């Protein structure tokens, strides 16, 4: 079901046409990393409910595409996808959590974007015996003027990804994180995280990079911290591959890959989490020879066991140079949370240009409190059309102290600076403007346990030249529906700067809920893309 879009501002005098390709390293874009599956010029919003029941199958998971249009996501139609749809090649089963991870990109060289759906809790009970939670991914293909094609899906498990039967193992959770890029000279690549992969120790984690040439899987390369050239040491329960992100951090012709390992245990090299960055290039990309390891101690802040550095990753161009990397550490300081921002240079990410953000930072709304989990979700987009990306930071356990409501959630937004590198405001993020959103600021009721901001996505869903922000509220209790935790998504629209300072406009917003009857415990909006 939908609520009407609330618009207090005047309509923009003209609509800008958004570029739909991934931008170059020096150009922000309102649709960076966002799908346009039907190639109509409007970005499309993907909303997953991995805990939604399907018929009598609990926690099977459902994914819905809210196609963009003049009135935002959903005005171009809604498509519902399950593992029973079309020929996805795997039936919905209890606990699969279809849609627990999502990625978009155009790596099969066709019109329209592809949607990659992770099913990390898929049990392989066919080719490798009963391997619980071994994992699987589905790739759905878009096209001009058409919805995603459910009858031409590509379904891959580790065997289909050329890794071999022995790599289908219980608990690997292959597909828990996904990222799309072009790391080498030709073709495109899909990075698939398997944080439960066992190496010499249990649950050390790995990332498999699937290389496509001409839309066909050509080869697969595995990355992990047990490789001699890779920075860091594989330790039990590191869960390397819990998060992945792609961007061009050194401004060359190739994408680079960031991998989060947020569950490093006490006694490993970097307790509290870390992020590896691998650089693309030729003839062989992502070799590990020039990779970087980022952890607190190198980054600002001391290394502590529960910091969870690398839980969330986001890539944007915040200053006019190569891409920049935001790293969420929501467990820092008793779970109050921080976000590290590393800026790209011609030599890659550089410690000399870094920022540490928390709700105690000057100008940032609210205050850091234990358990807020600032940085649990991140999204980058150009919300004010100044050709620089901005950063949205989810604070899903933010409390509403005025009436003692716990975990209502919130979102902080830091705006990028378009003065370029080495300007007086360098590094740039958050210099010009900041915002803070709660559901009440959008005209909605903030309830205990809503967890507004638990998931974030940015895209130009109404094609007016400014990115819009979608915030998942998986704990929302929908009025009139039975049960709890139905979930919803709030969309805040970017405002054209000709009618003000630009940026996200709380008076122009949209509420999305599960079509038909909201389902208790479905947590609609838990992941977004």
TIROGU-670382 format. One record per atom (N, C-alpha, C): residue in one letter; x, y, z. Coordinates in steps of 0.001 Angstrom, whole numbers, plus 500000, padded with zeros to 6 digits. Layout:
% TIROGU-670382
aXYZ/...
END
This chain:
% TIROGU-670382
x500841498821500000/x500000500000500000/x500878501231500000/x500348502339499549/x501094503568499419/x500375504687500145/x501128505669500573/x500528506917501006/x500846507962499960/x500025508988499882/x500247510022498895/x501538510773499193/x502217511199498172/x503409512007498350/x502998513388498852/x503686513827499937/x503414515146500510/x504421516124499943/x503963517192499322/x504856518154498705/x504476519553499122/x505387520202499873/x505143521561500301/x505822522563499387/x506879522119498698/x507629523026497843/x506985523129496475/x507327524206495743/x506872524352494365/x507544523313493499/x506882522914492435/x507491521975491492/x508669522651490807/x509668521860490489/x510837522411489799/x510443522933488432/x511129524006487999/x510767524616486719/x511102523719485553/x512099522909485718/x512463521993484646/x513051520748485260/x513019519655484515/x513571518387484989/x514888518131484291/x515922517828485088/x517210517491484513/x517211516028484132/x517898515716483049/x518022514331482618/x519251513743483300/x519075512649484034/x520167512042484805/x520939511064483948/x522243511072484101/x523062510039483470/x522813508725484179/x522808507637483419/x522475506347484000/x523665505406484061/x524827505887483661/x526011505065483770/x526769505438485025/x527669504555485448/x528476504854486633/x529360506042486321/x529407507065487185/x530152508276486885/x531644508062486938/x532373508975486275/x533821508972486358/x534268509401487740/x535542509307488014/x536014509529489372/x535821510946489870/x535660511927488971/x535544513304489424/x534133513842489313/x533156513002489082/x531795513494488889/x530819512727489753/x530154513440490669/x529087512810491444/x527868512670490574/x526974511796490946/x525787511547490144/x524648511152491054/x523448511684490767/x522297511407491619/x521905509941491584/x522386509163490611/x521973507767490513/x523165506821490641/x524202507236491341/x525388506390491526/x524990505045492127/x525323503956491419/x525117502628491966/x523663502227492137/x522746502897491446/x521321502612491594/x520796502069490278/x519859501125490345/x519376500466489158/x518314501257488409/x518369501153487082/x517272501572486209/x516969500355485345/x516156499467485878/x515995498149485281/x515234498190483958/x514310499163483816/x513539499255482581/x514055500351481656/x515169500978482021/x515877501934481171/x514958503064480700/x514208503632481666/x513281504711481325/x513736506061481865/x514925506125482456/x515436507378482977/x515150507611484439/x514294506812485040/x513979506928486461/x514696505811487230/x515386506172488306/x515987505144489154/x514889504330489831/x515166503065490070/x514209502146490689/x514709501747492075/x513774501603492998/x514100501276494389/x513789499807494655/x514781499089495188/x514611497681495536/x514412497578497050/x513312496953497448/x512978496789498859/x512845495302499150/x513622494812500096/x513573493393500441/x512947493190501816/x512312492047501964/x511767491590503248/x512256490164503473/x513519489989503880/x514069488630503974/x513414487759505031/x512676488361505969/x511990487562506990/x510507487396506681/x510089487751505477/x508679487608505123/x508352486143504822/x507219485691505324/x506748484333505030/x506116484309503645/x506247483188502997/x505666483004501669/x504740481796501721/x503430482083501744/x502490481007501971/x502723480441503358/x502965479160503428/x503245478542504728/x504725478377505003/x505573479054504222/x507021478901504357/x507564480085505147/x508005479880506381/x508466481014507195/x509830481522506755/x509980482838506802/x511257483503506541/x511851483113505187/x510987482892504213/x511469482579502873/x512085483801502210/x511466484975502397/x511979486221501840/x511317486623500543/x511102487920500397/x510474488494499206/x511223489778498847/x511385490023497549/x511995491250497042/x510988491949496135/x510861493272496312/x509949494058495478/x510701495209494824/x510393495449493554/x510957496572492826/x509883497653492731/x510182498817493276/x509308499975493135/x509910500837492026/x509323500683490827/x509877501365489659/x509639502864489761/x510693503635489430/x510605505082489507/x509683505651488449/x509213506852488725/x508331507569487809/x508220509013488252/x507374509817487589/x507277511241487933/x506928511506489381/x506226510571490038/x505860510732491440/x506694509856492361/x507871509446491889/x508788508717492752/x508624507212492667/x509290506481493573/x509277505015493500/x507882504442493668/x507557503498492803/x506233502891492796/x505316503499491765/x505565504745491351/x504686505364490357/x504919504785488971/x506032504040488804/x506266503315487558/x505893501852487640/x505200501452488733/x504774500071488911/x505569499367489996/x505072498212490412/x505711497402491448/x505799495970490948/x506947495359491141/x507166493963490759/x507576493179491993/x506924492037492223/x507212491185493376/x507963489940492909/x509051489619493609/x509922488514493210/x510171487611494414/x509998486318494214/x510353485316495209/x511174484231494521/x511653483281495284/x512386482173494666/x511467481234493892/x510173481411494028/x509231480632493219/x508858481336491929/x509401482538491693/x509068483314490495/x509827482793489284/x509167482767488142/x509826482433486892/x510656481175486980/x511876481270486446/x512775480104486497/x514030480431487301/x513823480997488489/x514982481357489301/x515827480142489676/x515261478996489587/x516077477794489740/x516220477276491146/x515447477821492072/x515494477324493439/x514188477668494122/x513554476697494744/x512269476932495397/x512463477598496748/x511448478390497127/x511465479041498434/x511385477997499541/x512276478123500513/x512327477201501640/x512399477995502938/x512027477344504013/x512030477997505318/x513435478494505659/x513512479758506070/x514765480318506536/x515750480715505469/x515371480711504189/x516310481083503129/x516725482553503208/x515791483415503582/x516033484869503659/x516467485436502316/x515717485093501294/x515898485635499951/x515848487165500024/x516902487824499517/x516957489277499554/x517723489837500725/x518428488997501485/x519201489500502614/x520321490425502169/x520745490322500916/x521709491252500328/x521277491561498904/x521685492740498424/x521267493222497109/x522411493983496460/x522470493932495131/x523401494770494379/x522808495031493014/x523197496141492404/x522764496449491048/x523966496853490222/x523855496684488925/x524911497093488007/x524562496672486614/x525350497109485653/x525165496706484262/x526412495948483840/x526536494698484300/x527735493931484009/x527493492831482989/x526264492751482457/x525981491792481390/x525818492481480049/x526141493779479993/x526259494547478747/x524962494648477969/x523816494730478659/x522550494905477977/x521908496217478362/x520760496513477753/x520000497695478141/x519336497427479482/x519338498394480334/x518777498218481659/x519774497563482602/x519592497807483878/x520497497269484888/x520140495827485235/x521088495155485877/x520839493843486452/x520662493984487963/x519847493120488536/x519665493044489965/x520249491724490454/x521124491813491452/x521698490618492064/x521085490477493457/x520527489299493718/x519844489033494982/x520594487924495711/x521030488220496918/x521720487225497718/x520762486420498572/x521040485128498682/x520259484209499521/x521263483463500407/x521872484158501354/x522984483551502091/x522599482394502992/x521310482252503287/x520874481154504156/x520229480019503356/x520451480014502051/x520000478908501214/x520715477618501621/x519948476540501774/x520524475226502071/x520722474459500769/x521931474010500524/x522181473190499348/x521876471739499708/x520696471288499301/x520298469920499616/x520172469073498349/x520829469527497269/x520727468792496008/x522078468265495529/x523036469188495258/x524279468722494641/x525343468347495657/x525238468854496869/x526313468625497843/x525798468071499155/x524643467451499141/x524093466964500391/x523440468093501160/x523179467867502409/x522455468840503219/x523437469828503826/x523771470867503057/x524700471896503502/x523901473143503881/x523580473250505165/x522727474345505624/x523456475682505506/x522721476678505050/x523211478055504978/x524495478162504144/x524579477367503082/x525753477457502206/x525684478696501320/x524474479065500859/x524307480318500153/x524174480202498649/x523588481258498049/x523292481284496622/x523041482719496202/x523230483033494904/x522850484339494366/x522050484145493087/x521140485095492847/x520355485148491609/x520652486460490903/x520803486410489577/x521016487596488763/x519825487748487827/x519113488873487929/x517961489139487085/x518296490277486133/x517805490154484906/x518243491018483812/x517130491978483425/x517477493264483295/x516532494278482861/x516569494472481355/x515744495396480890/x515692495687479457/x514867496923479194/x515022497501478029/x514329498734477681/x512820498539477721/x512162499309478576/x510707499300478630/x510105498050479233/x510913497212479868/x510389495966480418/x510753495844481890/x509997495027482612/x510345494701483979/x511485493687483977/x512070493457485133/x513103492433485239/x512570491097484740/x513384490420483961/x512969489173483320/x513165488003484296/x512059487487484808/x512122486398485783/x512307485047485118/x512213485006483790/x512369483738483071/x513738483594482424/x514613484553482676/x515971484473482131/x516990484743483225/x516666484309484428/x517543484563485565/x518753483640485532/x519851484130486077/x521060483330486266/x521163483009487753/x521207481741488086/x521319481315489481/x522667480644489683/x523414481106490691/x524756480601490931/x524930480205492391/x525534479051492593/x526083478663493885/x527588478507493670/x528368478141494669/x529814478039494444/x530206477072493321/x529410476038493060/x529722475149491944/x529518475869490628/x528383476536490475/x528126477295489255/x529099478436489062/x529690478910490146/x530676479987490078/x532093479458489867/x532209478200489486/x533482477573489122/x534433477386490303/x533867477301491514/x534700477109492694/x534844475639493075/x533938474802492565/x534045473379492841/x533104472902493924/x532777471628493861/x531825471023494786/x532286471127496236/x533577471051496468/x534087471069497836/x533845472407498523/x533560473459497730/x533339474775498323/x531885475032498695/x531017474066498489/x529638474179498969/x529621473610500386/x529723474503501366/x529896474082502753/x528838474723503639/x528447473995504653/x527462474523505590/x528012475763506285/x527158476778506390/x527509477970507141/x528356478986506416/x528662478767505136/x529493479730504410/x528776481065504202/x527455481018504047/x526631482204503789/x527138482959502560/x527393482199501508/x527864482760500241/x526760483649499660/x527071484910499407/x526068485870498952/x525602486813500034/x526258486805501207/x525865487704502290/x526162489155501966/x527096489402501059/x527409490759500603/x527717490695499119/x527383491766498393/x527494491780496942/x527981493143496472/x528780493149495418/x529229494396494812/x529560494196493353/x529322495222492538/x529541495151491095/x530574496194490694/x531517495818489830/x532516496762489340/x533223496226488112/x534204497012487625/x535073496569486531/x536497496729487021/x537084495626487451/x538374495671488116/x539554495529487157/x539296494986485955/x540367494743485005/x540112495377483666/x540895494979482690/x540937495641481394/x539638495539480627/x538928494426480769/x537702494235479992/x536681493509480852/x535448493454480354/x534391492760481062/x533977493472482331/x533229492768483165/x532758493308484434/x532814492208485485/x532654492607486760/x532883491682487848/x531801491792488908/x531514490671489539/x530593490590490666/x531360490026491857/x531434490809492934/x532088490352494158/x531035489758495084/x531285488537495562/x530337487802496398/x531018487458497720/x530491488017498806/x531050487738500114/x530522486448500706/x531424485688501296/x531083484471502035/x531718484536503406/x531146485302504337/x531808485542505621/x531937484318506506/x531220483236506190/x531330482018506976/x532300481014506412/x533044481383505363/x533998480469504750/x535100480089505742/x535351478777505857/x536441478287506701/x537726478216505878/x538802478738506431/x540119478600505813/x540928477665506713/x542045478104507218/x542738477286508213/x542046477399509566/x541152478381509689/x540365478583510904/x538904478768510506/x538004478583511447/x536580478608511172/x536102480039510959/x535211480222509980/x534537481490509721/x535503482656509526/x536637482389508899/x537565483480508574/x536979484377507502/x536292483762506528/x535618484529505491/x536434484691504219/x535728484865503108/x536367485053501807/x535425485833500900/x535986486406499844/x535209487076498800/x535606486469497468/x534609486047496700/x534852485498495369/x534486486547494327/x535407486811493417/x535207487793492360/x534914487044491071/x533669487160490601/x533212486472489405/x533374487416488221/x534182487015487263/x534479487867486108/x533618487447484917/x532925488423484335/x532054488189483177/x532651488858481950/x532700488120480849/x533098488653479542/x531942488439478579/x531468489524477984/x530354489413477052/x529103488848477694/x528919489096478983/x527744488614479684/x527820487175480120/x528982486533479956/x529154485123480311/x530226485008481396/x529973484183482401/x530955483964483460/x532212483349482870/x533341484023483081/x534597483612482455/x535529482934483453/x535670483514484641/x536512482899485666/x536173483494487022/x536688482880488075/x536433483320489443/x537745483356490219/x537909484429490984/x539107484606491802/x538674484746493258/x539328484031494168/x539000484101495592/x540013484987496322/x539494485881497178/x540312486748498013/x540064486423499477/x541125486364500275/x540979486163501712/x542273486565502392/x542238486669503702/x543400487144504453/x544416486042504741/x544201484868504222/x545189483798504350/x546145483778503164/x545951484696502208/x546887484816501095/x548140485555501552/x549275485166501008/x550543485737501474/x550651487223501170/x550066487692500080/x550196489100499697/x549122489991500313/x548128489408500940/x547005490191501461/x547316490648502879/x547074491935503123/x547313492493504452/x546369491866505479/x546854491689506693/x546043491124507760/x546259489630507895/x545704489086508949/x545837487657509239/x544462487045509431/x544196485944508746/x542923485258508913/x542831484670510312/x541773485040511017/x541547484533512367/x540131483997512465/x539898483119513401/x538569482533513573/x537534483625513826/x536437483507513094/x535273484388513244/x535541485837512813/x536561486070511979/x536773487408511408/x535603487832510530/x535077486879509779/x533953487099508848/x534300488161507806/x535470488034507240/x535889488803506075/x534871488585504961/x534366489672504383/x533337489561503351/x531937489829503848/x531811490290505112/x530483490670505618/x529929491856504850/x530800492759504414/x530394493909503605/x531395494071502476/x530914494489501294/x531795494823500176/x531277496104499525/x532186496845498904/x531818498049498155/x532846498257497059/x532416498831495941/x533310499083494824/x533355500576494516/x534519501060494118/x534699502455493739/x536064502637493122/x536286503812492537/x537563504117491893/x538345505065492794/x539123504508493704/x539757505300494756/x541037506001494317/x541606505595493164/x542845506216492703/x542686506939491380/x541468507026490859/x541210507830489673/x541753507267488386/x542101505966488348/x542562505382487095/x541368504866486304/x541569503889485453/x540492503383484607/x539773502176485186/x540085501818486446/x539566500581486987/x538910500807488345/x537896499997488621/x537299500016489948/x538191499269490939/x537975499581492204/x538695498953493303/x537662498339494251/x538108497451495125/x537202496678495970/x537547496856497441/x536551497269498235/x536703497348499692/x535933496207500329/x536557495541501312/x535962494378501968/x536002494582503476/x534838494489504116/x534753494626505557/x534857493294506277/x535624493290507359/x535731492130508254/x535446492634509667/x534183492908509993/x533856493622511228/x533895492790512499/x534029491469512365/x533896490618513553/x535224490074514036/x536324490775513750/x537615490351514282/x537526490123515777/x538077489044516220/x537980488663517631/x539187489140518438/x539042489299519744/x540204489638520580/x541329488632520376/x542537489143520239/x543686488283520028/x544120488215518585/x543263488668517616/x543703488717516234/x544522489987516025/x545003490206514805/x545903491329514546/x545231492657514841/x544003492803514433/x543294494066514603/x541931493813515237/x541873493577516528/x540574493343517159/x539628494511516920/x538367494191516706/x537386495251516530/x537014495536515101/x537577494795514162/x537186494960512772/x538219495687511939/x538150495452510636/x539086496062509697/x538501496013508293/x539122496777507387/x538687496837505989/x539910496672505102/x539861495705504200/x540877495566503161/x540415496276501901/x541323496969501239/x541037497597499952/x541994497023498915/x541429496458497847/x542184495863496747/x542013496749495515/x543101496964494790/x543071497890493669/x542999497157492331/x542116497670491479/x542000497130490141/x543167497562489274/x543342496877488147/x544431497219487245/x544613496159486192/x545714496225485511/x546030495308484432/x547520494949484510/x547937493746484129/x547129492692483506/x546287491876484486/x546664491849485767/x545923491057486742/x545435491992487847/x544114492157487986/x543599493056489024/x543530492370490389/x543426493188491425/x543168492699492788/x544189491657493219/x545455491919492945/x546470490916493243/x546796490839494727/x546510491898495470/x546928491958496861/x548292492597497029/x549005492810495930/x550352493370496025/x550329494812496515/x549269495541496223/x549193496931496658/x547942497175497502/x547425496117498132/x546208496313498916/x546521497060500205/x545474497598500814/x545606498360502049/x544753497720503132/x545181497879504374/x544420497391505523/x544123498587506420/x542839498829506649/x542423499967507456/x541738499469508723/x542237499938509860/x541661499586511155/x541934500731512113/x541184500772513186/x541459501789514186/x542824501533514807/x543535502609515021/x544955502536515343/x545721503151514203/x545421502688512974/x545851503413511775/x544881504564511534/x543605504249511520/x542570505270511537/x542458505832512956/x541831507001513120/x541640507529514477/x540864506550515352/x541188506549516624/x540492505688517572/x541304504467517935/x541102503977519149/x541801502795519602/x541081501521519198/x541838500430519060/x541275499145518670/x540615498488519869/x539328498226519731/x538558497602520807/x537756496451520218/x537469495474521040/x536945494202520548/x535591494310519873/x534766495242520283/x533400495274519771/x533128496461518856/x534150497107518307/x533941498300517487/x533205498002516187/x533423496818515620/x532745496386514392/x533061497291513210/x534338497648513064/x534780498445511920/x534550497648510635/x533890498263509668/x533621497593508400/x532270496937508313/x531396497186509312/x530030496650509235/x529296497183508027/x529458498471507739/x528819499112506592/x529870499875505812/x529734499888504488/x530639500599503595/x529821501379502578/x530284502561502206/x529643503333501148/x530705504090500376/x530491504227499084/x531430504909498201/x530750506124497598/x531436507258497603/x530935508472496968/x532092509382496625/x531799510395495830/x532780511436495543/x532347512678496296/x532956512904497451/x532516513979498338/x533245515299498086/x534329515273497263/x535166516473497167/x535637516810495768/x535268516075494750/x535693516399493399/x536928515676492941/x537441514741493729/x538587513942493319/x538162512529492993/x539066511556493109/x538664510151492984/x537649509784494059/x537070508614493937/x536047508181494891/x536609508096496301/x535715508262497266/x536041508240498678/x535281507086499339/x535775506639500481/x535201505474501163/x534763505851502570/x533498505579502883/x532969505739504239/x532866504366504884/x533340504262506124/x533394502998506852/x532626503145508154/x531597502347508344/x530831502371509573/x531438501479510630/x531520502009511847/x531961501241513025/x530911501436514110/x529750500800513959/x528630501090514862/x528810500600516288/x529826499778516550/x530046499289517902/x530986500143518730/x531568501171518123/x532532502024518835/x531900502692520054/x532682502820521114/x532267503530522331/x530948502999522896/x530946501704523179/x529765501100523775/x528563501049522852/x528836501019521553/x527738500951520597/x527174502299520215/x527809503388520612/x527346504696520146/x527648504858518654/x528818504400518220/x529131504327516802/x529883505524516251/x530735505254515250/x531447506288514513/x531485505890513042/x531824506877512202/x532043506649510769/x533373507275510386/x534218506490509750/x535476506985509196/x535270507287507717/x535827508405507244/x535795508744505824/x537227508892505341/x537593508074504354/x538898508124503712/x538727508715502319/x539579509672501974/x539452510354500694/x540407509758499664/x539900509627498433/x540703509106497347/x541682510131496816/x542821509642496325/x543836510469495679/x544367509689494484/x545256510310493713/x545838509596492572/x546640508382493024/x547015508357494301/x547719507201494844/x546838506272495641/x545531506500495610/x544596505667496352/x544166506333497644/x543486505592498484/x543024506117499766/x544220506488500639/x544094507624501335/x545257508204501999/x544889508612503414/x545675508194504370/x545413508512505768/x545554510002506048/x546289510731505190/x546486512163505424/x545187512938505275/x544231512375504557/x542954513049504364/x541867512105504874/x541550512241506125/x540553511360506718/x539721512147507715/x538496511704507932/x537613512311508908/x537016511234509801/x536762511595511047/x536077510723512001/x534803511436512430/x533663510794512191/x532374511397512504/x531654510582513573/x531029511294514481/x530117510700515448/x529045511734515737/x528095511385516577/x527087512370516945/x527615513367517985/x528876513223518376/x529541514232519192/x530381515183518353/x530457514951517028/x531230515837516163/x530563517203516074/x531346518274515974/x530760519615515866/x529760519707514711/x528589520233515012/x527565520439514000/x526662519260513739/x527017518071514238/x526190516891514013/x525074516855515055/x523857516673514588/x522701516703515482/x522687515508516422/x522078515712517568/x521947514728518637/x523310514486519313/x523359513582520246/x524577513260520991/x524802511761520964/x526062511378521018/x526405509958521030/x525979509326522347/x525156508307522254/x524724507556523426/x525016506081523198/x525388505345524230/x525620503905524065/x524413503217523434/x524704502375522447/x523646501612521805/x522960502293520645/x523338503523520278/x522714504205519125/x523053503521517808/x524291503028517691/x524806502371516490/x524810503299515271/x525315504503515486/x525617505442514413/x526573504776513426/x526198504736512135/x527038504104511120/x526682502676510807/x525570502169511346/x525149500800511026/x524701500670509576/x524286501782508956/x523909501807507544/x524436503095506944/x524842503040505670/x525406504188504970/x524887504222503537/x524746505433502978/x524401505585501570/x524930506921501081/x525439506949499857/x525949508173499255/x525108508552498053/x524842509846497889/x524108510359496739/x524203511870496701/x523983512434495537/x524048513891495377/x522658514470495626/x522377514800496878/x521038515216497282/x520717516669496934/x521740517476496649/x521491518893496371/x522013519346495017/x522334518414494130/x522664518706492737/x523824519690492605/x524868519515493433/x526039520376493307/x527220519628492707/x526948518467492155/x527945517622491507/x528928517003492485/x528568516968493784/x529349516238494782/x528405515360495579/x528865514176495883/x528040513273496678/x527966513736498127/x526909513305498788/x526654513563500197/x526505512203500883/x526614512177502203/x526624510910502931/x525485510867503938/x524646509835503823/x523591509574504804/x524064508471505739/x523858508697507039/x524341507778508068/x523165507339508926/x522897506046508947/x521810505513509753/x522194505369511216/x521247505727512094/x521417505598513552/x520187504835514055/x520091503542513750/x518809502841513915/x518346502661515355/x519272502737516308/x518855502587517706/x518853503917518457/x518765505012517722/x518626506333518355/x517366506352519219/x517506506833520455/x516359506902521376/x515702508282521313/x514416508309521585/x513678509565521710/x513518509846523205/x514425510670523728/x514477510867525174/x513271511620525721/x512641512477524887/x511581513332525394/x510425512527525979/x510178511331525441/x509123510490526004/x509619509061526236/x510958508911526345/x511565507648526747/x511199506504525804/x511288506761524505/x511061505714523511/x512415505237522976/x512696503972523164/x513990503423522773/x513973502986521313/x515109503146520657/x515363502578519329/x514366503049518277/x513964504305518328/x513085504823517271/x513879505034515983/x515161505396516103/x516022505547514938/x516104506963514414/x517112507195513607/x517323508495512976/x518345508377511861/x518479509463511080/x519445509511509982/x520130510872509991/x521463510871510069/x522254512092509885/x522721512173508435/x522702513373507866/x523161513590506492/x524242514657506504/x525410514325505937/x526533515236505799/x526683515583504323/x526748516857504010/x526811517293502613/x528250517484502162/x528519517079500918/x529836517237500326/x530096518682499929/x531362518967499669/x531821520320499320/x532377520288497908/x531951521220497056/x532369521169495661/x533528522101495352/x534315522494496358/x535465523359496113/x536684522583495624/x536629521265495687/x537725520457495189/x538783520172496240/x539716519288495873/x540797518927496780/x541695520134497049/x542275520166498239/x543206521212498662/x542549522579498793/x541215522607498869/x540521523860499138/x540639524180500623/x540259525406501029/x540301525713502473/x539429524791503308/x538449524145502679/x537548523260503413/x537907521791503233/x539142521512502853/x539546520132502612/x539998519487503933/x539567518271504311/x538561517471503613/x537164518047503762/x536311517691502834/x535159518518502546/x533856518103503203/x533673516841503515/x532351516355503900/x531868517017505187/x530639517504505153/x530020518075506333/x530350519526506593/x531141520154505717/x531541521545505947/x530378522495505711/x529680522320504599/x528643523276504208/x527341523114504979/x526914521855505161/x525566521668505683/x525398520261506227/x524564520146507261/x524206518851507815/x522711518844508111/x522125517665508115/x520716517503508451/x520547516300509359/x519425516262510065/x519071515102510879/x517581514837510696/x517245513579510404/x515858513187510178/x515435512136511193/x514256512284511718/x513536511238512422/x512171511139511767/x511409510129512111/x510116509968511455/x509170511130511728/x509293511720512894/x508418512845513215/x508677514017512278/x509936514216511872/x510238515308510943/x509638515070509570/x509205513837509304/x508553513502508033/x507041513391508190/x506533513780509346/x505092513718509586/x504601512354509994/x505525511448510357/x505142510094510775/x505371509952512270/x504757508953512859/x504897508719514294/x506137507875514566/x506946508301515523/x508136507552515921/x507791506674517112/x507893505366516933/x507515504409517965/x508735503640518448/x508651503167519645/x509741502377520196/x510003501155519324/x511285500948519008/x511675499779518233/x511481499895516739/x511146501086516218/x510945501234514765/x512233501017513986/x513358501521514507/x514677501390513876/x514722502078512506/x514181503289512471/x514270504138511281/x515750504356510941/x516114504071509679/x517499504207509245/x518316502942509336/x517666501798509602/x518394500533509657/x518933500125508294/x518311500625507230/x518801500422505867/x518619501735505119/x519532502024504186/x519491503265503430/x519796502998501960/x519196503800501089/x519510503773499659/x519299505165499110/x520047505501498078/x519924506809497434/x519755506620495936/x518839507371495343/x518624507327493904/x517688508426493467/x517780508809492217/x516907509862491687/x515635509206491146/x514724508902492056/x513547508113491715/x512513508901490918/x512546510248491007/x511610511068490239/x512297511819489106/x513587511553488881/x514347512087487751/x514283513609487672/x514548514276488806/x514599515733488773/x516015516256488927/x517013515360488895/x518400515775488955/x519013515733490330/x518224515499491380/x518749515368492734/x518441513972493258/x519405513394493945/x519149512095494553/x518132512236495677/x517357511193495875/x516401511080496974/x516929510019497934/x516485510079499176/x516960509148500194/x515827508244500654/x516049506933500572/x515107505944501102/x515667505388502401/x514842505373503442/x515249504877504754/x514323503748505179/x514887502593505453/x514104501464505921/x513746501597507385/x512523501177507714/x512019501207509093/x511481499809509396/x512365498815509551/x511903497431509621/x511070497097510842/x511171497896511909/x510383497633513112/x509075498395513180/x508699499070512110/x507457499845512103/x506247498937512290/x505345499328513189/x504064498648513353/x503024499429512556/x502512498841511510/x501572499527510630/x500218499625511314/x499671500819511320/x498384501058511973/x497290500195511354/x496531499522512225/x495411498711511777/x495771497291511409/x497063496981511312/x497490495625510952/x497753494822512224/x497520493537512160/x497756492677513316/x499240492396513478/x499664492167514728/x501049491845514985/x501929493076515039/x503236492845514897/x504220493915515015/x505330493716513991/x506170494738513848/x507351494690512986/x506992494388511528/x505969495055511027/x505592494890509618/x506635495545508714/x507119496714509129/x508125497442508371/x507552498389507350/x508308499431507031/x507949500350505963/x509214501070505508/x509077501884504454/x510178502669503915/x509708504110503783/x510515505040504293/x510259506456504101/x511223506998503053/x510691507714502069/x511498508321501017/x511442509834501181/x512616510463501275/x512722511915501345/x513300512396500018/x512617513352499394/x513009513785498055/x514039514905498104/x514967514858497146/x515899515955496961/x515195517136496316/x515584518336496753/x514914519555496294/x515818520312495336/x515227520813494247/x515964521582493264/x516500522859493914/x517795523158493767/x518346524338494427/x517822525665493907/x517098525682492772/x516573526965492284/x515445527463493177/x514914526602494066/x513847527048494963/x514298526987496415/x515583527087496632/x516105527061497987/x517546526588497986/x518068526213499146/x519460525779499217/x519700524400498617/x518661523717498249/x518823522370497752/x518982521381498882/x519018520112498544/x519165519085499559/x517857518385499840/x517883517463500789/x516708516676501121/x515658517559501792/x514419517391501354/x513316518241501811/x512345517397502635/x512317517561503965/x511421516730504784/x509942516959504492/x509618518092503875/x508219518357503530/x507793517670502244/x508733517032501561/x508423516310500327/x508865514865500526/x507910514015500862/x508272512650501223/x507172511677500839/x507504510425500918/x506614509335500517/x506802508178501488/x505715507507501819/x505769506304502649/x505383505094501813/x506228504070501845/x505961502814501152/x505765501711502180/x504727500912501978/x504490499735502809/x504254498530501910/x504265497372502518/x504070496149501756/x502750496212501006/x502745496015499691/x501478495955498972/x500579494870499562/x499269495129499515/x498283494254500159/x498446494344501666/x498200493284502379/x498179493328503844/x499591493272504414/x499971494239505265/x501285494154505917/x501412492863506716/x502592492252506681/x502796490974507355/x503585491179508642/x503047490669509742/x503733490761511031/x505090490077510950/x506103490735511502/x507481490234511573/x508146490122510206/x507509490650509148/x508107490594507820/x509275491545507655/x509287492629508436/x510360493616508406/x510643494114506986/x509564494520506325/x509654495142505013/x510610496340505097/x511596496369504211/x512544497473504185/x513816497230504955/x514051495992505398/x515288495725506142/x516518495947505269/x516644495336504074/x517645495773503103/x516979496623502012/x517736497594501501/x517317498441500388/x518466498530499391/x518112498825498149/x519163499138497165/x518549500083496128/
END
